[in-house]
Amino acid sequence: MSKAKGAKTASKNNPTARIKAAEVFYNGKKVDPVLVINGTRRYMAAAYEDGTMPSDANGSPLPWADIAN
């Protein structure tokens, strides 16, 4: 069987369409996403480049969604 010769579709994995991930800052320091596992709870949180984690008033690590948005 021969394949039909139609218009070529754009690749969903087009390397020219890729953009570099934006750097995220919190309190003037660059943060990276990390996975926090706390008992049965798992969520993405932020960590500074030196490994420390910003925390909320309760002392819990700040969720990534609160920082990145």
C-alpha positions as CSV (number, residue, x, y, z in Angstrom):
1,M,0.0,0.0,0.0
2,S,1.3,3.4,-0.8
3,K,0.9,6.3,1.5
4,A,-1.1,9.3,0.4
5,K,1.0,12.4,-0.4
6,G,-0.7,15.2,1.3
7,A,0.4,18.3,3.1
8,K,3.1,17.7,5.7
9,T,1.8,18.5,9.2
10,A,4.0,20.3,11.7
11,S,5.7,18.1,14.3
12,K,4.4,18.4,17.9
13,N,8.0,18.0,19.0
14,N,9.4,20.8,16.9
15,P,12.7,21.9,18.4
16,T,12.4,25.4,16.9
17,A,9.2,26.0,18.8
18,R,10.7,25.2,22.2
19,I,11.3,28.0,24.7
20,K,13.7,28.0,27.6
21,A,12.1,27.6,31.0
22,A,11.8,30.9,32.9
23,E,13.7,31.4,36.1
24,V,11.5,32.0,39.2
25,F,12.5,34.3,42.1
26,Y,11.1,34.6,45.6
27,N,12.3,37.3,48.0
28,G,15.0,38.1,45.5
29,K,16.5,34.6,45.4
30,K,16.2,32.0,42.6
31,V,14.0,29.0,43.5
32,D,13.7,25.6,41.9
33,P,10.8,23.2,42.2
34,V,11.2,20.2,44.5
35,L,9.0,17.3,45.5
36,V,8.0,17.3,49.2
37,I,6.8,14.0,50.7
38,N,5.2,14.6,54.1
39,G,3.6,11.4,55.4
40,T,0.9,10.6,52.8
41,R,0.9,14.1,51.3
42,R,3.1,14.8,48.2
43,Y,3.3,18.2,46.5
44,M,5.7,20.4,44.6
45,A,7.3,23.1,46.7
46,A,10.1,25.7,46.2
47,A,13.7,25.4,47.4
48,Y,16.4,28.0,47.2
49,E,19.6,27.2,45.3
50,D,21.4,26.6,48.6
51,G,18.9,23.9,49.6
52,T,16.9,25.8,52.2
53,M,13.1,26.1,51.7
54,P,10.9,29.2,52.0
55,S,8.1,28.5,54.5
56,D,4.7,30.0,55.4
57,A,3.6,31.2,58.8
58,N,3.1,27.7,60.0
59,G,6.6,26.6,59.0
60,S,5.4,24.4,56.1
61,P,7.3,24.6,52.8
62,L,5.6,27.0,50.3
63,P,3.8,25.2,47.5
64,W,5.2,25.8,44.0
65,A,1.9,27.0,42.7
66,D,1.8,29.9,45.2
67,I,5.3,31.1,44.1
68,A,5.3,30.5,40.4
69,N,2.0,32.3,39.8
